[in-house]
Amino acid sequence: MSPRPRRGWGRHGPYPAFNQSRRRLLSAGLWLSLTVSLGCSPPRPKIRVAGIPWVGYAPLFLARDLGHYQSSPLHLLESASNSASLMALAARATEAATLTLDECLSARAAGLDLRVILVFDESAGADVIMARSHIRSLQDLRGKRVGLEEGATGALLLTRVLSTAGLRPEDIDKVTLSPPDQVRAFVAGKIDAVVSFEPHATHLAQAGAHRLVDSRQFPGLIVDVLAVRRDAIEADAAAFTHLLAGYFRALAYLQRSRAEAAERIARQMGITTEEVLDALGGIRLFDLQENHAWLGGPNPRLRGVADRLNRLMLDARLLAQAADTWDLAEGRFLPSLPA
């Protein structure tokens, strides 16, 4: 699978400043004042969806590329990381964001009222611990310098890996690293192993690292979702119905014309078509039927998965208190299943 140090295509990374957004908001306020004074109807507010064009979220950006969101209030914003997207949600600079489920739970536990309206995928090898050649087993991590972005999904994977190996967090030397810095730190000899994900993992492999363990050993641990602020849903529910309709049209195109769709995704991501196809092999994209099972009905599957993740994060001290999961799943915007 393929790495991509360009344009922040990992799930996590530094948070960008909002200076330009602030200027746009001020400009929008001036325009609104003018339209009201002239007696014109103000334009329909944009629904901003923040996300990183990572392969797990690729059908969403593919939908935009295919023109499914033209003449709509939907506006996709490319973030530097999931962490940046989450902060944008908290700052009300966006209405929706692509996140991992653990990030969504952290936000809800902190008081941010989010709903999950789409489950993109689960990691099936795309999240990985890469290590130097002399580290051959999980127990070999003892005393080693392990790079990761603290507090992100990588910390969750590392917690499970250490527990499986009978190690404690204090048995390793954690080195905080943003994804773009991983390869440089590895090549410079500053770390012995690193918690990474595709497409960065392939660049690490090219630098001499090998795959020690990956998310295939922990099914259901890392799930990608589309989270929306509850107040945004109430303000423009129709926009989210349109958003998901376009997404599933793009997903069908990807499934029907995989090579052609991969070429489009590769242009967006700045990597090769082969790297996109490799990266897709590390995740399992959920179709419409699976989304109905995860989000619909009186007992959506998402709730059970979220409850288990809650307990794991509490045990690992990644959460100070459990997130409420009762109203987390919101399936009403999904297209209907074929009769």
C-alpha positions, 0 to 999 in steps of 0.5 A, a space after each residue: 500500500 502507498 504512502 503519501 507525504 504530500 498534502 497531509 494525506 494521513 489521518 492525523 497531523 498539525 492543525 492549520 490556522 483559521 485566518 483565511 476562514 475568518 476572512 471568508 466569514 467576515 466577507 460572507 457577513 458583509 455580503 449578507 448585509 448587502 443582500 438584506 439591505 437590497 431586499 434579496 434572499 440570502 444564499 443558502 448556507 454551505 454545508 462544509 464537510 472537512 476531510 482528508 482525501 485518504 483512501 478510506 474516504 476517497 469515494 466522498 472526494 470521488 463523488 465531488 470529482 464526478 460532479 455529484 455535488 454540483 449546484 448543491 450547498 455541499 462544500 468539501 474541505 481538505 484538512 491536514 488531518 483528522 485532528 484538524 477536522 475535529 478541531 474545525 467541528 469544535 470551532 463550528 468552522 465545518 458542519 461535518 467531518 471524516 473521523 475514526 470512531 474513537 475520535 468521534 467518541 472522544 469528541 462526544 465525551 468532551 461534550 461535542 454533540 455529533 451523530 454518525 451518518 455514514 460508516 466508510 470502512 474498517 481498517 484491514 491492514 492499512 494501519 500498521 506498526 513498521 519496525 527495523 529489521 532486527 525487531 522480529 516480535 512484539 516483545 522486541 519492542 521492549 525498550 525501543 523508541 516507538 514513534 506515533 502521534 499521541 492521542 490519535 488512532 495510532 495510540 489505540 492500535 499501540 495499546 492493543 499491540 502492547 497488551 497482546 505482547 504482555 507489555 506496558 506503555 512504560 516498557 517502550 520509549 514513545 516519540 511523538 511524531 506527526 505522520 509527515 515526519 515518520 519517514 525522516 525520523 526513521 531514516 535519521 535513526 531517531 526511532 526503532 518502530 513507528 505506528 503508521 498507516 497507508 499510504 505512509 507505511 509503503 514509504 517506510 518500507 522503501 526506507 527499510 522498515 518491515 511490517 511487524 503487525 497490522 490492523 488485520 489482527 484487530 478487526 473492528 478496532 479502527 472504523 472510519 465514519 462521517 460525523 455531523 454536528 446535531 445542530 447542522 442536521 436540524 438546519 439542513 437535513 436535505 443536504 445530508 441526504 444529497 451528500 450520501 446519495 452522491 457518495 454511494 453513487 461514487 462507491 458504485 462507480 469504484 466497485 464497477 470501474 475499479 481501475 478507472 476510479 483508481 486513476 481519478 483517486 490517484 490524481 487527487 491524492 498525488 500518488 500512482 494508480 497502483 498505490 491507490 489499488 494497494 491501499 484499497 486492499 488494506 481497508 474494507 469499504 462498507 456498502 449500502 446494506 452494511 451501512 443500514 445494519 450499522 446505523 439503522 433500526 432500534 439496535 444499530 451495530 454501531 452502538 455495540 461496536 462503540 460501547 466496546 471501544 468505549 471500554 477499551 479506551 477507558 482501560 487504556 486511559 484514552 478517555 477520561 469518561 465514557 461517551 454516550 452512544 445511545 443516539 450516536 447512529 443516525 441512519 435516516 439519510 442513507 438511500 433506501 435499500 433496493 426492493 
